[in-house]
Each structure stands twice: as structure tokens, then as C-alpha cells.
Amino acid sequence: MPGEPAADQSLLPALESFFDSLSTPLVSPMQLGLLKNAAAFFPPILRLGLECRLNGREQVDLQLCFRRDEDDLNFIFHWFERQFGGTGEEEVLLRNFFEKWANPLSSYHQDIVEVFLELDVLPSGNHIPLLFLALDISLSAAERKAFCNTLLSEVLGYNKSFFPTLNTVIDACPPGAAVAYVGILCSRNIDILRVNIKKLAAAEVVPFLEAIGYQWLNSQLKDCIDFVYSYADRVTLCIDLGQSVYPGIGFECFWNAQPPKETYWQHFITELINRGLCEPAKAEAILNWDEDIFPDKESRWPEHLWLESLYAPEHEFIYLKKKISHLKLSYHPGKQAEVKAYLGYGNLRMDLSIKEAKVPKPLTNVPVAINQLDNAISHGIEFLLQAQTQTGWWKDFHLPAGRSDEWVTAYIAYHISQISDSRLTQPLATAWDALQRRFKPDSGWAYNALVPADADSTAWACLFADSIGINNIVTQEGHTLLNRYFTAEGGVATYAGDEPIRKLTQLSEEASFSGWQGAHLCVTAACALTGHKQALNYLLQHQSSWGYWESYWWTADEYATALATEALLKENAYEHSGPAFKATKWATTELAKLLQVQGKSFQIALLLKILLATNNNRQYQADIEQAVKYLLNTQQASGNWAASAELRVPMPGNAATAGGADTWLVKDLQTNFTTATVLYVLNKYCCMLK
């Protein structure tokens, strides 16, 4: 195979530069020598991981990953055939497994997509590695159970006590969750089976543990569950099975981006340090692990990667990548938790080809068909479902405080909750569960967990809860807390006090926060949607003579105007028909301008929201049709709309709604915010036609 390493070379020569780069806090000199010995045991496939304990223990273990659809499985089999040449039970076990996995006709090959070997790196020398098998996600629960029973019976024998417990675990997985990995603990205890369950929602963990007969549920465990699900994007539950479920539980915590782009790595690790579970020096090394490595940075580039690059298509380039895979919090009743970091290293392909941008079709006079709308909405929903993290969050807008999850999730969840689609039921419930865990009893919800609560995030969370029929102590307190953000004039400020936000921004005591603590029409309009009469009155007093309301946090006045118009007409369409008429006249003028410009989906969706809010919108039918066609024509192949929601963040003392030095302008690069806004108006128009 082109680019395949020579059979007599181990992983060790390919890792010389990697080992030289390892920092002492993570890997002691003694442990480095042990890791080099361990690397000589593995074949030269650059897809590895270090398992680092974050407390005072020095042990660092080595993992290697093999993929069915990317690697030469016969090469791997023959490599381990030489390594496991003995007659011991575990050597025969691994040799036989790799032989069957390499056979394309076997069920092993068809149903196992990935294999991890984990070597406990100990001073006593190399032992038989642990074997973790990734099951094909397309397997149904029945197929998964049948395959696991067949596989484990053939590999380990029929006399293992964990079979009934395993079947119970597979049956207990709620819809959407599944046993994703099974682990055979060679050199530890092959009578114990490690099982990893993916996609369990936070609210499902305790009922799942109860269903499988777990006997150690207590407040300490529930605190662990709440902690990991509050901050991680994805959580995998790891349990050990014998005749029953063992007490130890692992929570593998994943994030969809690396630090510093994803600030929750830092927040999570800081909390681990505060709990005495992580050494600060190791934390710093982990947070600086992420790196792209190119040949010009390395004096000893692995030879087989040169060959792989030569045989790759001309638009592809091979490079090396260091990234944090995940953190694992291990809980054991009555003992202090332990945390490990899994640090990845391997070669990746960079695609340098230029992708052609979609060119919108010219707008025509052909009426929009309902099936066009249904298809676009369905496709957009699928995009947002894929974008939601397992723990319930949608994220967007990258500011110095990180990406928003609380505010963005509340906004998106509210907008798509108006769509009647059974696929949304569970994701919306998961989103509310995530928001409810983050609620701050003294102030409400925030941009994200690192930022003090604000009125806008709190208003959208309340609107979302109301839209799905949630009425509990949290929602009641949320509505009440909105009152603390009202100014003396009746408008709504984003932040009620400057002490928490001053501490976050680290600005001096002399720095003004009058801009962020003044009344903002875009925030006041969101609060008005919750039914606050005081906010509605303030909006009536501050509509411009042209008909729009100014946005403070947005470059588009369409945002504040759309929310204000909806709020006023929702409260009393007849009484507020005058201000609404002025807003719609302004909207039609703006729409005529923007329809000629690409990349304005967010603004056009907001203008369409204004036109659709009026009861008598027949006079605007031609404008509405043109706006709908624009949105349909600009939908991307993946179902989303290109980022066009532009957030404006001025300095805290700047009260102006435009301009200002050092103002941050940030778009929703994940496109979730724009997409949810467009789906809301397309659905509203579709319902109007039906």
C-alpha cells in the first residue's frame, strides 16, 4: 500500500520529535522512557493518545486507534501476530480477534468500525493491552445485543458472569442512547467488561442507573452528573459489568472545539483545581496542547508521511495534529474523584481545494409552493438538530468570554419551538433541562456560564419555557427577576449592576458601565414579548420618526424593530396598529434595498417577521413573497443559512447605538442564530398559507 510503513518499523521512530516535545509536568523523565518502550510495541500508525492523570500520580498510559475504513487491517493483524506469538490466553485472544477483524466477510469487520488498544505503561514492563471496540452506530438495539453476545462469547467464552448484566444495560438505554464501546480488560481482569454508553441526556442518567440495578446513587454522584452535564458538550458514561454493575463510574467529557476557542475547557479545569483534583502545572500543559504541526517545524518528519503526501490528491496535504480528546472524571463512592486527560496526536489531511460558493437564483414571479417551504424548513431543522450538543446547547458568537450557550440556546429554542415537528420534542426538552441547571436564583440566565446574568438571556429563557408549557418555580422566578433590570424610565438594561460584570472585564473602578446599564430597545423589546406592560410603554415612547427602533447590541435595527412590532401587536393589535403601520412601511423600504444584496438572510428574515406580524398583511403580499424567495434561494446545501447576524459589543461606557472606538463586531459563524431566525419566519409564512 502506498505510504504504508515498513513492516519491521515500530511506532517509536515516528514519535521521536513528539516525545522530545512532551513537557515535564505531564510526563516525567522516567515515564518518558517507559512510553518509548511502549511505543516500540505498537505498529507505526500515527493515531495515538496519552492518558494522563491530573493529580500527583506520574503514570501516563498509551493508546493507539485503528480504523476499519482507513487502515490496512491485514498489516495490523500480522504485526500483532508477531507481538503475540505466545500461547497465553490473552495473547491468543488478541491474535484471533485481529485476524477475524481483518476478514471483510466477518461480522467483526462489518460491525466494529474502530479499535482502541490501551497499554498500561508501568515500570514492570509492557503487558497485554486493553481492547476497546467501537460498534457501528447503525446497529439497532437488538442487533447490538446479538452481536455483543456473539462476539464476547467467541472471544472470551460463554461462562462470563457479565452477559445478563450487559443485556440489561443494552435494554435500558433510552431512545437515542446506545452502548457504543465494549472494553475487554486484558492484563487487568477479563471477567469484567467495560461498557461506554453515548448520548444519554442528563435527565436520563439516574433513571438509567436505577434500571440497570446500580446500588450507589447518592448526592455525591448526582453532583458529579450535574457538574459534567452543565459544561461539557458531550458526555459518555463508562461502567464496569460483572454479575452486577460495579460501583465505579466514569464520565468522559468532550467539547466540540479546542481551547482557547472553547472557554469551558478552562472553566472546567479551574473547577477541578479548586476541588483538589488537578495540579495547576498539568492544567496549563493540557490547555496549551492543541497544535498544528507542519514539516517545516520538524527536523525528523516521519518518512511514511512524505510518501503518503506524494500519493495524496494534489489538493490534499498531510500534517500532524495535537488535540485534547476529552477529560474523564471517575467517581467511586466514598472516595475522592480522579481525573484523566486524553491527549491525541496523529496525522490528518488538509483539503486545500477551493469550494465554489452557492450563487442565489434570480428572484422570479413564480409563487412559492408549500412543499418548497416544508422541505426548506425540514432541512433547516435537521441542521439545527445536528448542531445541538448532546448536553442540550446551541452555541454561537465568539467573544473574549467565549461562545454563548445560554442566551443562544434560549433564543434558538424559542424560535424553533413554534414549529410543529415531532423531531423537536426531545431536543427542546434537553435544551430546557440544560438551561434549568444553569439558572442563577438571584439574577436569571446569562450569555454563558462565565458571564453574569443579563435581562436579554433571561427574557429569551422565559419565552422559551412559556412556549413549551413549562411553569415551575424556576420560570416564575425568571419572570420576576426581569423586574430588576428595568431602569427608572421604564426601559430595560442588559446588566442590573456593574460589580459582577466589572469583575469579569477586569476594568478599573473608574471605568464607566453606563452604556451596558442603560436602557436598550433591543432588550426592552424581548422583555416586552414576555408581557411586561412597562416595557411596551417604553417602546411606544421611543419609536423613531421613520418607524424603526434602534438596536444597541446589533448592527441591524431590523432586530429591535421586529421584536418591538411583534410585542406590540401581540399585546393589542388594534390599539398599536399605528406604530405597527409605521414599522411595516419602514420595513418595506429597507427590504427593497436588501433584496439586491447577498448575505443578508438574517436582516431579511427580521423584516419578513415585521410584515408577517400584522393581521392585515395582504397589502404587503408581493414584498413577503420576494423575501420568502430570497430566503429559499440562499439556503445552503447543509440546510443552514450563511452567517449574517452581526452582534455589536461596544465598550461598557458607550451608550451610542452606532460607532464607537474598540467596538467588537462578531457574526454567528456557527450559523445557528441566523438559521433559527429564518426558520421561524418561513414556518410562520407556511402556516399562513395553510
C-alpha positions in Angstrom: 0.0 0.0 0.0 1.4 3.4 -0.9 2.6 5.4 2.1 2.4 2.3 4.4 5.3 2.0 6.9 7.7 -0.9 6.6 6.7 -3.9 8.5 9.8 -4.0 10.6 9.4 -0.4 11.9 7.6 0.2 15.1 5.7 3.4 16.2 8.8 4.6 18.1 10.9 6.1 15.2 7.9 8.1 14.1 7.5 9.6 17.5 11.0 10.9 18.2 10.0 14.6 17.8 6.7 14.1 19.6 8.5 12.6 22.6 11.0 15.4 22.6 8.2 17.9 22.8 6.5 16.5 25.9 6.5 18.8 28.9 7.8 17.6 32.3 4.5 18.5 34.2 2.7 15.9 32.1 5.4 13.3 31.6 8.3 12.8 34.0 11.7 11.7 32.6 11.2 8.2 34.0 7.7 7.9 32.5 9.0 9.2 29.1 11.5 6.3 29.0 8.6 3.9 29.7 6.5 5.5 27.0 9.3 5.0 24.5 9.5 1.3 25.3 5.7 1.1 25.0 5.8 2.8 21.6 8.1 0.1 20.3 5.3 -2.4 20.9 2.9 -0.8 18.5 2.8 -0.7 14.7 3.7 2.7 13.1 0.2 4.1 12.8 0.1 7.8 13.9 -3.2 7.9 15.7 -2.4 7.8 19.3 -3.4 9.2 22.7 -1.7 9.7 26.0 -3.8 9.0 29.1 -2.5 11.5 31.8 -3.6 11.5 35.4 -4.1 15.1 36.5 -3.4 14.5 40.2 0.1 13.8 41.6 0.4 10.3 40.0 3.1 10.1 37.3 1.7 7.2 35.3 0.9 8.0 31.7 -0.6 5.3 29.5 -0.5 4.9 25.8 -3.4 4.3 23.4 -3.5 3.5 19.7 -6.5 3.7 17.5 -7.2 1.6 14.4 -10.0 2.4 11.9 -11.6 -0.3 9.7 -12.1 2.0 6.8 -8.7 3.8 6.8 -6.1 1.3 7.9 -4.6 -1.9 6.5 -6.1 -4.5 8.9 -4.0 -7.3 7.5 -0.9 -5.3 8.2 -2.1 -4.8 11.8 -3.0 -8.4 12.2 0.4 -9.6 11.1 2.1 -7.1 13.3 0.3 -8.4 16.4 0.7 -11.9 15.2 4.4 -11.4 15.8 3.9 -9.5 19.0 1.5 -12.1 20.5 3.4 -15.2 19.5 2.8 -17.0 22.8 0.2 -19.4 23.9 -1.2 -17.4 26.8 -5.0 -16.9 26.9 -4.9 -13.2 26.4 -2.3 -13.4 23.6 -4.4 -15.9 21.7 -7.5 -13.8 22.3 -6.0 -10.7 20.7 -4.3 -12.6 17.9 -7.6 -14.3 17.0 -9.6 -11.0 17.2 -7.4 -9.1 14.8 -7.4 -12.0 12.4 -11.2 -12.0 12.3 -11.5 -8.2 12.2 -9.2 -8.2 9.1 -11.6 -10.6 7.3 -14.1 -8.4 5.3 -16.7 -11.2 5.3 -16.7 -11.5 9.1 -19.3 -9.8 11.4 -16.3 -8.4 13.3 -15.3 -6.4 10.3 -18.8 -5.4 9.4 -19.9 -4.2 12.9 -16.7 -2.9 14.5 -15.6 0.4 13.0 -12.8 1.3 15.3 -10.5 -0.4 17.8 -8.5 1.2 20.6 -5.6 -0.6 22.3 -4.7 0.9 25.6 -1.4 -0.1 27.2 -0.9 0.4 30.9 2.7 1.9 31.0 4.2 0.5 34.2 7.8 0.1 35.4 7.2 -3.7 35.4 7.2 -3.6 31.6 4.6 -4.0 28.8 1.6 -6.1 29.4 -1.2 -7.2 27.1 -3.2 -4.1 26.1 -6.8 -3.4 26.9 -9.1 -3.9 23.9 -11.9 -1.3 23.2 -14.3 -2.0 20.4 -16.4 0.7 18.7 -19.7 -0.7 17.5 -21.3 0.5 14.2 -23.8 3.3 15.0 -26.3 1.9 12.5 -26.9 -1.3 14.6 -30.3 -1.4 16.2 -30.6 -2.3 19.9 -31.5 -5.9 19.0 -28.6 -6.2 16.6 -26.2 -4.6 19.1 -27.2 -7.1 21.7 -27.0 -10.1 19.4 -23.6 -9.1 18.1 -22.1 -8.3 21.5 -23.2 -11.6 22.9 -21.8 -13.5 19.9 -18.5 -11.5 19.8 -17.8 -11.8 23.5 -18.8 -15.5 23.7 -16.4 -16.2 20.9 -13.6 -14.1 22.3 -14.0 -14.8 26.0 -16.1 -17.9 26.3 -19.7 -18.4 27.4 -19.0 -18.6 31.1 -18.6 -14.9 31.9 -20.9 -13.6 34.6 -21.5 -10.2 32.8 -23.7 -11.4 30.0 -27.1 -11.0 31.8 -25.9 -7.6 33.1 -24.8 -6.5 29.6 -28.2 -7.4 28.1 -29.9 -5.4 30.9 -27.7 -2.4 30.1 -28.5 -2.6 26.3 -32.2 -2.9 27.0 -32.2 0.0 29.5 -30.7 2.5 27.0 -33.4 5.1 26.2 -34.2 6.1 22.6 -31.2 7.8 21.1 -28.7 6.4 23.6 -26.7 3.2 23.0 -23.8 1.1 24.1 -21.1 2.5 21.8 -17.9 0.7 23.1 -17.2 -2.5 24.8 -13.9 -3.0 26.5 -12.1 -6.2 27.3 -9.7 -5.5 30.2 -6.8 -7.7 29.2 -4.0 -7.8 31.8 -6.4 -6.4 34.4 -9.4 -8.7 34.7 -11.2 -10.2 31.6 -14.1 -11.3 33.8 -15.0 -7.6 34.0 -16.5 -5.9 30.9 -16.1 -2.1 30.4 -19.1 -0.5 28.6 -19.4 3.0 27.3 -22.9 4.5 26.7 -23.2 7.5 24.5 -25.9 10.1 24.1 -27.6 9.8 27.5 -29.3 13.1 28.4 -28.6 14.5 31.9 -32.2 13.7 33.0 -31.8 10.1 31.8 -28.7 9.2 33.7 -30.2 8.5 37.1 -33.2 6.5 35.7 -30.8 4.5 33.6 -28.6 3.7 36.5 -31.7 2.6 38.5 -32.9 0.5 35.7 -29.6 -1.5 35.5 -29.5 -2.1 39.2 -26.8 0.4 40.2 -26.8 0.4 44.1 -24.7 3.6 44.9 -26.9 6.5 44.0 -26.3 9.4 46.3 -25.8 13.2 46.4 -22.1 13.0 45.6 -22.9 11.1 42.3 -25.7 13.5 41.4 -23.3 16.4 42.0 -20.9 14.8 39.5 -23.7 14.3 36.9 -24.8 17.9 37.3 -21.2 19.2 37.1 -20.2 17.4 33.9 -23.5 17.9 32.1 -23.5 21.6 32.9 -20.3 22.3 31.0 -19.4 19.5 28.6 -20.8 19.4 25.0 -21.0 15.6 25.1 -20.8 13.1 28.0 -20.1 9.4 27.7 -21.0 7.2 30.7 -18.5 4.4 31.4 -19.4 1.5 33.7 -17.9 -1.9 34.6 -20.0 -5.0 34.5 -19.7 -8.4 36.2 -22.5 -10.3 37.8 -23.9 -6.9 38.6 -22.8 -3.3 37.9 -19.6 -2.2 39.8 -19.7 1.0 41.9 -17.1 3.0 39.9 -18.5 5.2 37.1 -16.5 7.3 34.6 -17.8 10.4 32.8 -16.0 11.2 29.6 -16.4 14.9 28.9 -16.0 16.2 25.3 -16.1 19.7 23.8 -16.6 20.4 20.1 -13.7 22.9 19.9 -10.3 23.2 21.4 -9.1 25.8 23.9 -8.9 28.8 23.8 -11.8 28.9 21.3 -13.9 26.8 23.7 -13.5 28.5 27.0 -15.3 25.8 29.0 -12.1 23.7 29.0 -10.5 26.4 31.1 -13.6 26.8 33.3 -14.0 23.0 33.9 -10.3 22.5 34.7 -10.2 25.5 37.0 -13.1 24.0 38.9 -11.1 20.7 39.1 -8.2 22.6 40.5 -10.5 24.2 43.1 -11.7 20.7 44.1 -8.2 19.5 44.5 -8.4 17.1 41.6 -5.9 18.7 39.2 -2.4 20.1 39.6 -2.1 23.6 38.1 1.1 22.8 36.2 -0.6 19.9 34.4 -3.7 22.0 33.7 -1.5 24.6 32.0 0.2 22.0 29.8 -3.2 20.5 28.8 -4.7 23.8 27.9 -1.7 24.5 25.6 -1.7 21.1 24.0 -3.6 22.0 20.8 -1.2 22.5 17.9 -1.0 22.0 14.1 2.5 20.7 13.1 3.9 21.1 9.6 7.1 19.6 8.0 8.9 23.0 8.3 8.6 22.8 12.1 10.1 19.3 12.3 13.6 18.2 11.6 12.5 14.5 11.6 9.3 14.2 9.7 8.0 10.6 9.6 9.1 9.0 6.3 5.8 7.3 5.6 4.0 10.7 5.8 6.2 12.0 3.0 5.2 9.0 0.9 1.5 9.5 1.9 1.6 13.1 0.8 3.1 12.2 -2.6 0.3 9.7 -3.3 -2.4 12.0 -2.0 -4.5 14.2 -4.4 -2.8 17.4 -5.3 -5.3 19.5 -3.3 -4.6 17.5 -0.1 -1.7 18.0 2.4 -0.7 15.8 5.2 0.1 17.4 8.6 0.4 16.4 12.2 -2.1 17.5 14.9 -2.1 17.6 18.7 -5.5 18.0 20.3 -7.2 17.3 23.5 -9.6 14.4 23.0 -11.5 14.6 26.3 -11.4 14.7 30.1 -12.6 11.7 32.2 -14.0 12.2 35.7 -14.0 8.9 37.6 -16.4 8.6 40.5 -16.2 6.0 43.2 -18.5 6.0 46.3 -16.8 7.3 49.4 -13.5 8.2 47.6 -12.1 11.3 46.0 -12.8 11.5 42.3 -9.9 11.1 39.8 -9.5 13.0 36.6 -7.6 12.0 33.5 -6.8 13.9 30.3 -6.7 12.1 26.9 -4.3 13.9 24.6 -4.4 13.0 21.0 -1.6 13.0 18.3 -1.8 11.9 14.7 -1.7 12.8 11.1 -4.6 14.4 9.3 -5.3 15.6 5.7 -5.9 19.2 4.9 -8.1 19.9 1.9 -6.7 22.9 0.1 -9.3 22.9 -2.7 -11.4 26.0 -3.3 -15.1 25.4 -2.7 -17.4 27.2 -5.0 -19.9 29.4 -3.2 -23.6 28.9 -3.9 -24.9 31.7 -6.2 -28.5 32.6 -5.4 -31.0 32.1 -8.2 -32.6 35.3 -9.6 -35.9 36.1 -7.9 -38.9 35.3 -10.1 -42.7 36.0 -10.1 -43.5 32.3 -9.7 -45.5 31.7 -6.5 -43.8 29.8 -3.7 -45.1 26.2 -3.3 -45.9 24.9 0.2 -43.8 21.8 -0.4 -40.8 24.1 -1.1 -41.4 25.7 2.3 -41.9 22.3 4.0 -38.7 20.9 2.5 -36.6 24.0 3.4 -37.9 24.0 7.0 -37.3 20.3 7.4 -33.8 20.6 6.1 -33.1 23.6 8.3 -34.4 21.7 11.4 -32.1 18.8 10.6 -29.1 21.2 10.5 -30.0 22.6 13.9 -30.6 19.1 15.4 -27.1 18.2 14.2 -25.7 21.4 15.6 -27.1 20.9 19.1 -24.7 19.4 21.6 -25.6 16.2 23.3 -26.0 18.1 26.6 -28.6 20.4 25.0 -26.8 23.5 23.9 -26.6 25.6 20.8 -23.6 27.8 20.6 -22.6 30.8 18.6 -20.8 34.2 18.6 -17.2 34.0 19.8 -16.3 36.9 22.1 -13.5 37.2 24.7 -15.7 35.5 27.2 -16.1 32.5 24.8 -19.1 31.4 22.8 -22.6 31.9 24.1 -24.7 28.9 25.0 -27.3 30.0 27.5 -28.5 33.1 25.5 -28.1 31.5 22.1 -29.9 28.3 23.2 -32.8 30.2 24.7 -33.2 32.3 21.6 -32.9 29.3 19.1 -35.1 27.0 21.2 -37.9 29.7 21.5 -37.9 30.3 17.7 -38.0 26.7 16.6 -40.5 25.7 19.4 -43.1 27.5 17.2 -42.6 24.8 14.6 -44.8 21.7 14.7 -42.3 18.8 14.2 -42.0 15.7 16.3 -38.2 15.6 15.8 -38.0 18.8 18.0 -39.8 17.4 21.1 -36.8 15.7 22.8 -34.1 18.3 21.7 -36.2 21.1 23.2 -36.7 19.2 26.4 -33.0 18.6 26.6 -32.4 22.3 25.9 -34.7 23.3 28.7 -33.1 20.8 31.1 -29.7 22.4 30.3 -31.0 25.9 30.9 -32.7 25.0 34.1 -29.4 23.6 35.5 -27.7 26.9 34.8 -30.4 29.2 36.3 -29.0 31.7 38.8 -31.6 32.2 41.5 -30.5 35.8 42.2 -30.3 37.1 38.6 -31.5 34.7 35.9 -29.7 33.5 32.8 -26.5 34.7 31.0 -24.5 34.9 27.8 -22.7 31.8 29.1 -21.7 30.3 32.5 -18.7 32.6 32.8 -20.6 35.8 32.5 -23.1 37.5 34.9 -26.8 37.1 34.2 -28.5 39.7 32.0 -32.0 40.7 31.0 -31.9 39.6 27.4 -30.8 36.0 28.1 -33.4 35.8 31.0 -36.2 37.1 28.7 -35.5 34.5 26.0 -35.2 31.7 28.5 -38.6 32.7 29.9 -40.1 33.0 26.5 -38.8 29.5 25.6 -40.2 28.0 28.8 -43.6 29.6 28.2 -43.7 28.3 24.6 -43.3 24.7 25.6 -45.6 24.9 28.6 -43.1 24.9 31.5 -44.5 26.6 34.6 -42.4 25.9 37.7 -40.5 27.7 40.4 -37.6 28.4 38.0 -39.7 30.0 35.3 -41.8 32.0 37.9 -38.6 33.4 39.4 -37.2 34.1 36.0 -40.2 36.3 35.1 -39.9 38.0 38.5 -36.2 38.7 38.1 -36.8 40.6 34.9 -38.1 43.4 37.1 -34.6 44.1 38.5 -33.3 45.1 35.0 -35.8 47.9 34.5 -34.5 51.5 34.6 -36.3 54.4 36.2 -37.6 55.5 32.8 -39.2 52.1 32.1 -36.7 50.7 29.7 -34.7 47.5 30.2 -30.9 47.5 30.8 -28.8 44.5 29.9 -27.0 44.4 33.3 -28.6 45.5 36.5 -25.4 46.1 38.5 -21.8 46.8 37.5 -19.9 44.8 40.1 -20.1 41.3 38.6 -19.5 42.5 35.0 -16.7 44.8 36.2 -15.0 41.9 37.8 -15.3 39.8 34.6 -14.0 42.5 32.3 -11.3 43.5 34.9 -11.8 47.2 34.2 -10.9 49.8 36.8 -13.3 51.2 39.4 -13.2 54.5 37.4 -14.4 52.8 34.2 -18.0 53.7 33.2 -20.6 51.0 32.6 -23.3 53.5 31.7 -23.6 52.0 28.2 -24.3 48.5 29.3 -26.5 49.6 32.2 -28.6 52.0 30.1 -32.0 51.1 28.6 -31.6 49.1 25.4 -34.5 48.9 23.0 -33.5 45.5 21.6 -33.5 44.1 25.1 -36.6 46.0 26.1 -38.4 44.5 23.1 -37.5 41.0 24.2 -38.9 41.7 27.7 -42.0 43.2 26.1 -42.6 39.9 24.4 -42.9 38.3 27.9 -45.8 40.6 28.6 -44.2 43.4 30.7 -46.5 46.4 30.2 -43.8 48.8 31.4 -41.5 47.6 28.5 -44.3 48.0 26.0 -45.0 51.6 27.1 -41.3 52.4 26.8 -41.2 51.1 23.2 -44.2 53.3 22.3 -42.3 56.3 23.6 -39.1 55.5 21.7 -40.0 54.6 18.1 -38.1 56.7 15.6 -40.0 59.0 13.3 -39.1 56.7 10.4 -40.8 53.8 12.1 -37.9 51.7 13.4 -36.4 51.1 16.9 -32.7 51.3 17.3 -30.7 48.2 18.3 -27.9 48.6 20.8 -26.3 45.1 20.6 -26.8 44.6 16.9 -25.6 46.3 13.7 -29.1 45.8 12.3 -32.0 47.9 13.6 -34.2 45.3 12.0 -33.7 43.2 15.2 -35.2 45.6 17.7 -37.9 46.7 15.3 -39.0 43.1 14.6 -39.3 42.3 18.3 -41.0 45.5 19.2 -43.5 45.2 16.4 -44.3 41.6 17.5 -44.6 42.6 21.1 -46.9 45.5 20.5 -49.3 43.6 18.1 -49.2 40.5 20.5 -50.4 42.8 23.3 -53.1 44.7 21.4 -53.1 44.6 17.7 -55.9 47.2 17.3 -54.5 49.7 19.9 -51.0 49.5 18.5 -51.9 49.5 14.8 -50.4 53.0 14.3 -46.8 52.2 15.5 -47.0 48.8 13.6 -48.0 50.6 10.4 -45.0 52.9 10.7 -42.7 49.9 11.3 -44.1 48.0 8.3 -43.6 51.0 6.0 -40.0 51.3 7.1 -39.6 47.5 6.7 -40.8 47.5 3.1 -38.4 50.4 2.2 -35.5 48.5 3.8 -36.5 45.2 2.2 -36.4 46.7 -1.3 -32.7 47.7 -0.6 -31.6 44.4 0.9 -33.1 42.1 -1.6 -30.4 43.3 -4.0 -27.6 42.3 -1.7 -26.2 38.9 -1.0 -25.5 37.7 2.6 -28.5 39.4 4.3 -30.6 36.5 5.3 -30.8 37.5 9.0 -31.9 41.0 8.2 -34.4 39.9 5.6 -35.9 37.3 7.9 -36.4 40.1 10.6 -38.1 42.4 8.0 -40.3 39.5 7.0 -41.1 38.9 10.7 -42.4 42.5 10.8 -44.6 42.1 7.8 -46.0 38.8 8.9 -46.8 40.2 12.4 -49.5 42.5 11.0 -53.0 41.0 10.8 -53.8 42.7 7.5 -50.6 41.9 5.6 -52.3 41.3 2.2 -51.1 44.7 1.0 -47.5 43.5 1.6 -48.0 40.2 -0.1 -45.6 41.0 -3.0 -42.9 42.1 -0.5 -43.5 39.0 1.6 -43.2 36.7 -1.4 -40.0 38.3 -2.5 -38.5 38.0 0.9 -39.5 34.3 1.2 -38.0 33.6 -2.2 -34.7 35.3 -1.2 -34.5 33.0 1.9 -35.3 29.9 0.0 -32.7 30.7 -2.6 -30.0 31.4 -0.1 -30.4 28.2 1.9 -27.1 26.2 2.0 -26.7 22.6 0.9 -26.4 21.5 4.6 -29.7 23.2 5.5 -28.5 26.3 7.2 -28.2 30.0 6.1 -24.9 31.8 5.9 -23.8 33.8 9.0 -25.4 37.2 8.8 -26.4 38.0 12.4 -23.8 40.6 13.4 -23.5 41.2 17.1 -22.2 44.6 18.2 -20.3 44.9 21.5 -19.3 48.5 22.4 -17.2 49.5 25.3 -19.2 49.4 28.6 -19.3 53.2 28.9 -20.5 53.7 25.3 -24.3 54.3 25.2 -24.4 55.1 21.5 -26.2 52.7 19.2 -23.7 53.0 16.4 -20.0 53.6 16.0 -17.6 53.9 18.9 -13.9 53.0 19.4 -13.0 49.5 20.2 -16.4 48.1 19.3 -16.5 44.4 18.7 -18.4 43.2 15.6 -19.0 39.4 15.6 -21.1 37.2 13.3 -22.8 33.9 14.2 -20.1 31.8 12.5 -21.8 28.6 13.5 -24.9 30.0 11.6 -27.2 28.6 14.2 -28.7 32.0 15.2 -29.4 33.1 11.6 -30.8 29.7 10.7 -33.3 29.7 13.7 -34.4 33.2 12.8 -35.1 32.2 9.2 -36.9 29.0 10.1 -39.2 30.9 12.4 -40.4 33.2 9.6 -40.6 30.5 7.0 -42.7 28.4 9.3 -45.0 31.4 10.1 -45.5 32.1 6.4 -46.1 28.4 5.7 -48.8 28.3 8.4 -50.4 31.4 6.9 -50.6 29.7 3.5 -52.1 26.5 5.0 
